[in-house]
Amino acid sequence: MHAQKKHLAVMGIRFAGFTGAPGDWPCRGILVSMLLVMLGAGFPFPAKAGGASATNAVSQGVPELTLEQLINIPVTSVAKKETPLQNSPAAISVVTADDISRLGITSLPDALRLVPGMDVAQIDANEWSVSIRGFNSELADKLLVLVDGRSVYTPASGGVFWGAQNIMMDDLDRIEVIRGPGATLWGANAVDGVINIVTKSARETQGGLVTVAGGSQAQPISALRYGGELASNLYYRVYVQRSDFASYPLPNGVAVGDEWNYTSAGFRMDYEPPSQNTLTLQGDYYGEDAGKPTYSLSLNPPGTSYLTDTEHNEGGNILGRWTHDFSPSSKLTLQSYYDHVEQGDGSGQEYQNSYDVDLQEQFSIGARNDFIVGTGYRDVSVGITPSLAVTWTPETRSIQTFNLFAQDDIALAPDRLHLILGSKLEYDTLIGWEPQPDVRLMWMPADNQRVWAGVSRATATPPLYTLDSRVNYFAMPSPPPGPPVLLSILPNSILTPESLIAYQAGYRIEPAKNLSIDLTGFYNVYDDLIVAMPNPAGMEASPAPPHLLMSDSWQNSGRSQTYGVELAVQWQLTENWRWVASYSWLDTHQQPETISAPQKSPEQQVQLRSYLDLPFHLQLNGALYFVDRSTADNNAGNAEIPAYLRADLGVVWHPRPSLDLGIWGENLTQRRHVESLDEQSIVLSEVPRSILAKLTLRF
């Protein structure tokens, strides 16, 4: 499975940095122009009637928010109710539909690059490593990801298959990202953060839309959507999309063989009458074929062979949600969904069926106490097809989870000081009962300032592969009289949850109407981390022939401390020109030091974005990303990933309200670079420089 962890550091791998080879594209002029614009050589063009921003917003069909609206955008992830971002006692960021449209973003992981402190590293053409505040890997297991309230976390592998989350980007309303624990409201595995992907309601997507995009990597991407009104206040939309992506190159320029295609279709219906009840029903189906580097094992020559296989993945889901408003401060929400996933690789196939139901109520007691309480039940059935590389005992699992949670927002001094107390009590058939409490304080010393602090406990349930699977990841045939050697990682059925105690504090200030600053500091203490510890070597008869087994076993033997700061700044330089900048610093200390080197995220990341509205319905948008060096894991051990600088630049033209045309250059600073490694092979896919053009037509 994708979750296989390789902990034998038998090879050190280094990658050559960018040297400005003569064969590079002649892009220096583009880069110079981009840097001049972003550093201040552009012109604050006056707005035409209604302002250039307003004109572009209408033509795009995407709301272009002012800075004041951006910092007060309503978010639901922090408190499971609508709260202005500025008043949320958490490190939260929002990626908007306008961000997606301006930068020509075609995938959710690339959208998450915009979030301060996010570690997004592309492994190959169809997979990414995504985490918050450390512990990044192909399947980071301390991050909870939701799509319209539906969890896409996989308990077998422990993480998210990002290649399967290829939603239609034009339907995206926003992505809310909590950096730090959110377990009190969202439950287990919301340890280092929560990503809540929210799509638009059917009411907001009326009429037709066609998009076609293509370029050096996208070959092509096309989508069709149509929305209408079935009856009074009953809205619907249906969509179908197809994406084809070219293979990434090896360091020598030869294609890896990881090209992929993705087809999906779905619907959404929203009933939004003037009365107190709203209903949502939505569903999706997808199918994916992706090239994957993998390996095969034999205790006879040639031993371990690396190859590229094509895997077929598919899945579908259906979700319903009912909301009843008793009053402006009181509502009841009932949500249920079913989700089916088939995901595999050269080491086996994983089948997962999830049934989930959640009930929550928000209400006030007096003028000072705002409560949210709820309960939920989830049943997840998992089946695994074994292989020589991975065997599972048992091969099927059924996991039931039940939870109760409550949170009280206490106005100690209305509009000045709030105390938030809450806890979730969760029962999981794998681990039993786990409390996950949270205490936060929000102080508003002035209308333009917010100070918050919090202490939280969160847990991560052991992934099934650590409990049930034996991973054979390397075989070395030996000539007589020496026996063959098999390297393995063995399961441990008595693992306990990993736990985190997180300390956070933040400060937000709007020193001027055109400037916003958000600063967060954190200190995290992890205990009972699941790490691979060595076992004594010994002979083993099966599988034949008899061989020497050198193995590790999963143990709750790890501890870690991480701490860092995250800074985000938004500056509306003129009515038509907005800058966004961020900086994050992260330090990690792992114990014991003798264990295999952990996945390590970059220590520093810097980001600078420029959104400039020009006359004649044009937009010039650019982004610079600096990512510090990091380490990653593959079948040969740990390797260092060099630091890199990424530059994206794009022009969008809106000649008519119904038509958008855009062209973007991505990764302009280097011909190609490595961001992460595939855990199951020694293949080094590199992210290439690319160009993308997109046409959007509304009718």
N, C-alpha and C positions, 0 to 999 in steps of 0.2 A: 504494500500500500504506500501511498504518498507519505505516510507518517513515519516511515522508517528513519531512524536516527543512526547516523554513523559516528562512532566515537573512537575509532582507532586512527590516531594521527600518524600514518605511515608515510605521508608525502607532504612536503611543503610546496605550495604553488604560488608563484608570483606573476603578476600581469604587467606587461609593459605599458607605461603611461603614454599620453599623446605626445607625439614628437613633431607634429606639423609636417607629415610626409608630403612630398611633392604631389602625390596622387589625390590629395584632399580636394573637395569641391572648392571652387573659387568663391567662397562665401565671406571673405573678410569684409567686403563692402557692406553686405547685409548686416553683419555683426556690428560694424562701426555705426551704421545708421540706427540700429536698435539701441546701442548703448547711448548714443547721443540723445535719442528721444527719452530714454529712461533716466538719464542723468541731467536733463534740463534743457536740451537744445531745441525742444519742440516749441510750438506756438499755441498759446491759449486762445484758440479761435473763438470769436463771439458766437453765441447761439443765434439761430434763426428763430422764426416765429415759434414760440413755445419752447425754444431751446433745442440744441442738437440732441441732447440726451433724450428728451421726450420724443422727438421724431424717431430716433433709433429704437426706442423701447416699443413704440407702436408698430413699427415695421417688423420687428423681430417676433412679436407675440410673446416676449419675455419681459417681465417687469424689471426695469432698471432702477434699483433703489438708491435713494440718497444716503449719505453717510449716517445721518440721523436715523433713518429707517433701518439701516444695516445693523447698527449697534443695539437697536431695540426690536429686532425681528423676533416674532414669537417662536419659542422653541418648546418642545414637549419632552425631550429626553431626560432632562435633569429632574423634573418633578412629576412626570407623567400627567402633566396638565400644561396649558399654555402659560408661559412666563416670558417676559421680555428678556432677551439675552443679557442685557446690561444688569438685570436684577437676579441673575442665576448664580447661586453660590457654588460654582464649579468652573473648572477650566474647560470651556466649551467654545467650539468654533463652528461656523456654518459655511458650507460651500453652496452657493446659490446657482440657480439655472442660468443667470447672467454670466457667472464665472465660466460655466461649462460652454456656453455659446461663444463667448469672446475668445476662448483659448482653443477651440476646436477639439475638446476632449472627447475621446471615444470609449473610454473604459472607466469603471469605478475606481480602480487603484490609481490611475493617473489623476483623477479628481481629488483623491485623498492626499496627493503630493502637496496640495495647497494648504494643508493644515499644519500649523506649527507643531514640531515635536513628533510628527508622524514619520515612521521609517517605512518607506515604500521602495522596494527593490525588485526590478523585473528579472525573473529567472531565465525565461525564454520567451518565445512568441506568444505563449498561451497561459503562463502562470507567473504569479508574483508572490513575494514575501511582504507581508503587511503587519506592522505592530505599532504599539505606542509605548514609549519610555522603556525600550529595551526588549530583549528576548526574541528577536526577530528570527523567523525561519519560514520555510514553505508553508507550514501549518502552525502558526503561532496560536497556542492554546489558551491564552489569557486575554482574549479579545472577543467580545460578543458583538455580532453583526446582525442587524434586523433590517428586513425589507418590508415596509408598511406594517410593522409589528410582528412579522414572521421571522423566527430565528433561522439563520442559515448555517449555524454551527453544526459540525459533524462530530458526534461523540465517539465514533470508532477511530477516526484519525486524529481528532482533537484539533479543530481549526476550521478554516473556510477555504473551499475550492473557488478561488476568485475567477478562474476562467469560466465557471458556470454561472456567474452573476452578471451576465451581459445584458442588462436591462436596456430598454429603448431610452437613450439619453434625452430625447425631446420630451419624454413624459416625466422627467425628473423635476421635482419642485425644489428640493434642497437635500443636503446631507448634513445631519447634525452629528458632531463628534465630541463626546465627552472624553477628555484626557484625564485618566484616573478612574478609581473604582466607581461602579454604579450598581453594585450588587444588592443594595437595600431595596431597590425597586425592580431591578431586572434579573437578579438571581445569579447562580453560579456561572463562572467563567467571564463575568463582567469585572475582571480583576484590574487590568491596566487601562481599560476603556470600553466605551460603547459607541458603536457606529449605527446610527439610525437613518436609513435611506427612505425618504418620503417622496412618493410620486404624486402627481397632480390628480385632483378629483376629475371625474368625467365631465363635470360642469365646466371645467377650465380648458377642456380639449375638444370643443365643438368644431364641426367642420372637418375638412380633409387636410392631410399633410403628407407630402412625399419628400423623402430625403435620399440623395445619392451622393456618396463620397468615395473617393479613390485616390490612390497615390502609390508611392514606392512600397509601402507595407500593406495598406488597406487595398484589397484587390477583388471586388470593391465592397462597400457597405451600402445597403439599401434598406429602406423602411417605408411602410405605408400604414397610415392610421386614419380612421374616420370616426367621428363622434356625432351624436345627435340626441334628440329628446323623444323618448318612447311615449311618454304621457306627461301630464303637467308635473313639473319638478322631478321627473325621473329621467336621468341622463345616462348615456352609455358611450363607450368607445371600444373599438376593436383595433387590433394592430397585428402586423406580421413584419418580421425583419430577417435579413440574412447578412452575415458578416463573413468575409474571407480574408485571411491574413497570410502574408508570405512568410517563409522560414527566416529565422535569424541566422547570421553568419557565425562561423568559428573564427578564432583569431587569424587564420590564414585566408579568410574571406569565403571559404567553401560553406554552402548551406548546411545547417544542422539537420534539417528534416523535421522541424517542429512546426511546420505550417498547420493551420487549422481553419475550420469553418464552423459556424454557429447559426442555427435557425431557431427562431422562437415565434410564438404567436400567443395572443391572450386577449382578455376583455376586462372591462371594469364597468360597473353600474353603481350610480349614486342616487339615492332618493333624498332630496333636501327640501322638504316642504316648510312652509312658515311655522308649522307647529313644533312641538318639542322633540320629535323623533327624527333621527337620520339613520339611513341604512346604506351599507356598502357591501357589494359582492364583487369579487375579482378573482381571476385565475390566469395561470400561465402554463405553457408547455415549451420545452426546449430540447433540442438534440444537438450534439457536438461531436465532431471528429477531430482529434488532435494528435499530432505527432509527438511522441514522448521518448526521450532518451531513457533507457533502462538497461538491465543486465540479466544474464542467465548464468546459472551455476552448474558445475559438474565436478565431482571429485576425481574424475579422469581428465586427461588433457582434452581441451585447452584450459580447463578450470573455469575462471570467470571471464565471460565475454560481454562486451558492451555493444549495444545495438539500439536502433531506433524502431519503435513500434507505434502503431496507430491504435489509439483507444477510442471507443465510442461511449459517450456519456449522454444520459438523458434524464429528464425529470419533469414533474408537473406539480402544481399546487392549486388549491382553491381556498379562499379566505372570506369570511363574513364578519361584519361588525355592526352592532346596533348601539346607538347612543341616545339616551333620554335625558333632556335638560329639565331639571326641576326648577331651577332658577339660575341667574347669572353666575352664582357661586356654588352650584350643586348639580352634579350630573352622574349618571350611571352608564357604564360602558361594558358590553358583553362582546367578546371576540372569540372566534374559533377558526381553526384552519387544519387542513390536511396537506402534507407535503411528501412527495415520493421522489427519491434520488437514486440513480444508478451511476456510480462513479468508479473508475478503475484505472489500472495501468498494467504494465507487463508482469506485475507481481500478484494480481488477483483483482476481483471485482467486489465492490461494496454495494449492498442494497439497503436502503433505509426508508422506513415509513414512519411518519410522525403525525400524531394527533394531539392537538393542543386546544385548551379552552381556558380563558381568563375572564374574571369578573372583577371590576373595580368601581369604587364610588368615591366621589369627591364631595365634601360638604363642609360647612362652617358651623362652629359652635361659638356663639357670641361674636364679638368684633375682633377677637385676637387669635382665635385658633382655626386654622384651615387644615382639615384632615384629608388624607387620601388613604383608603384601605382597600385591600383586595385579596383574592385567592386565585389559585391556578392549578391546573393538572395537565401533565404531558405524558404521553406514552410513546416511546420510540422503540421500534423493532429494527434490529440490525442483523443482516446476514452477510457472510463473507465467503467468497470462493477462494480456497487456499491454493498455494502453489509450492514448488520446491523452495523458493526463496522465503515464503511466509506461510506458516501454519498457525491455525487458530484453534484454541480449546476453551470454551465451545465455539462452534462455528456460527451460532445464532445467539442473540441476546435480546431480551426485552427489558427496557429500563423505564420505570415509572418515577415521576417526580411530582411532588405535591408541595405547595407553598402557601404561606400566609404572610402578608406584609401590612405595615401601617407606618404612616409618617405624619407628623404634626408640624406645621409651620406656625410658630408662635410669634406674634407681633409684640415683642417686649416694649417697644416704642414705635407706634405706627409710623411707617414711612421713614424710619431711622434705624431701628435695630430689630433683627429677626433671628430667632433661634429655631433651627430645624432638627428635630429628633426623629429617628426612624430605625426600623429593623425588619429584616426578612428572615423568617424561619422556614427552612427548606428541607424536605425529606427526599432523599434519592435512594433507590433500592441498591445502588452500588456502594454508598458510603454512609447512609443513615442521615441523622439530623445535623444540620449546620446552621447556627445563627450568624447573621451578617448585619451588624449594627452600623449606624452612621450618625455623627453629630456634626452640625455645621452652624456657623454664625455669619450673618450678613449685616454689615454696618454701613450706613449711608451718611457720612459726615456732611455731605453737601449734595445738591441736586446733580452735580456732574462727577461725583466720585463714589466708588464702591470698594469696600474692603471686606474680604471674606476669608474664612479659615475653616478647616474640617479635619476630622479624624475618622477613618473608616476601616472596617474589616471586610475582606472578600476572600472567597475560596475558588479554586479551580478543581473540578472533578477529574480524577485520573482518566486519560483517554483509554479506550478499550484495548488499543494495541499494547499499552504498558501492562495491562492486566491479563490479556489472553493470548498474545501473539508471540511466537518465536520467529525472529528475523535472522536468516542466514544471508550474510551480505558479502562474503568473500570466500572463495575456495582456491586452495593452492595444491594441485597434485604434486607429489614428490616421487622421484625414482626410488625403486627398492634399494636398500631395505627400509628407508624412511617412510612413514605413513603419510597420506594426504593430510592437509590441515584445513579445518573449517572454522571460520570466524562468525560468531553469532551473538545476538542479544536475546536474553531469556526473559520471559514475563514474570510478574510477581503479583499474585492474586490478592495480596493483603495490603496493597498500597493505600495510603490515606490521602485526603485532599491536600493540595498545596495551599498555603495561606499567606495573606498579605495584611499588614497593618500599614496604612498610608496616612501620612501627615501632609497637608497641603495648605497653601495660603495664596491669596491673589489680591491684586489691586488694579482697578480700572479707573481711568480718568479721561474726561473729555475737556482738555484745557482750553480748547476753542471749538466753535461749531464745525470747523472743518478738520479737526484732528482728534483721533481716538487712540489711546494707549492701553494695552492689556498685558499685565505682568503676572506670571505664576511661578511659584517655587514649590518643590515637593521633596519629600524624603520617604522612601518606601523600604520596608523591612519584610523580606520573604522568608518563609520557613517551610520545612518539609518539601523542598523542591525535589522533583523526581529526576534523578540523574542515573547514568549507567556506571556501575561500580564493578571492578574486575572480579572474576571467579577463578579458583584454581583450575589449571589445565588438566585434562583427563582424556582417556580413550573413549570412543563411542562407536557402537557397531552399526547403528541405523541412523541415516541411510547408508547403504553399502557403497563402497567398501569400508571396512573399519578405518577410522581416522582419528586424528588428534583434534579435540574440540577446545578452542580458546574462546572464552565467552565473557560477556558482562551480564549483569542483571540489573533491572530497574529497582532503585531504592529511594526512600524518602530521606536522602542524606545531604541534600544541598541546602545552603543558605545564601542569601544575597542581600546586599543593600544597594539601592540606586538613589541618586539624588540629582537634581538639576533645576534649570530655570527655562522658561519659555516666554518670549516677548513677541507681541504682535502690535503693529502700528498701521493705522489707516489714515491717509492724508488726502483730503479733497483739495488739491492744489488750485484748481479753478472749477467752474461749473462743469467743464467738459473733460477734466483730467483728474483721475484718481490714482494714487499710488498705494500699494499694500506691501509691507515689509515684515519679515519675521526672523527671529534668531532663537535657536534652542541649543542648550548645552546639557549633556548627560554623562554621568560617571557611574560605573558599575564595579562592585566588589563582590567576587564570587568566593564561596567557601564550600568544601575544602579546596585549596589551590591545586591539589594533586589530581583532581578529576579532569576528564577531557575538557578541553577549552570550550566554553559556552558560545552559543551564537551571540555575537556582540554587535549592537547597533552603533551607528556613527556617533562620535562624541559631540560634534558640532554640525549644525545645519543652518544655512542662511538662504533666505528667499527674498526676491524683489520682483514685484509685478507692477505693470503700468497699463492702465486702461485709458485710452485717449479717443474722444469723439471728434471727428473732423467734419468739415463741410461736405456737402454732396452725399450725405448719408453714408459716410465712411467711418470705420473704426480701425485704429492701429493699436494692437494689444501685444504685449510681450512679457516674458517671464525669465528670470535667471534663478537657477538653483545651484547652490554649492552643497555637496554632500561629502562629509569627512570620510576617511578610511574606516573600514569595518572588517569583520571576519564572517565567514560563511562556512558551511559544512557540505561535503559531498562524499562519494563512496571511497575516496582516497584519504579523507581526513579533513583538517581545517586548512583554510587558505585565507590570505589577506586580500581584501578588495581595496584597490587604491581609491583615494579621493577623486572626485570628478566634478566638473562644472558643466551644467546643462543650460542651454539657451533655446527658448522657443519664441518665435515671432510670427504674427499673423495679421492679415488684413481682411476685414469683413465689410461687404458692401450691401446696402439695402436699397436697391433702386426703386422698389415698390413695396408697399406694406405687405404684399403677399409673397415676396421673393427675397431670399438671402443668398449671397454668394460669398464664400470664404476660401482663403488659401493660407496654409500655415507651414512653416519649416520647424522641425523638431530635432532636438539634439544637435544643434548647429555647430557647437564648439569642437566636436570630435567626429571623426568618421564613424567610430563605434567605440563602445566601452562596456566593461563588465559591471553589473550591479549586484548579482548574487549567483549562487551555484545550485544546480539540481542535486538533490540529496541522493538520488539513486544512480548516478553515473559520474564519469570524470569529464563529461562534455562541458565545454566552456562557451555557452551562448553569449553573444555580445549584442547589446542594444545598438542598432545602427542609426545613423543620421537618416531622416526621412522627410518626405513632403506629403501633404494631404490637401486635397481640394474638396469642397462640399457645396452642394446646391440644396436649398430647402424651398419648397413651393407649398403655399397654403391655398385652399380653395373652399 
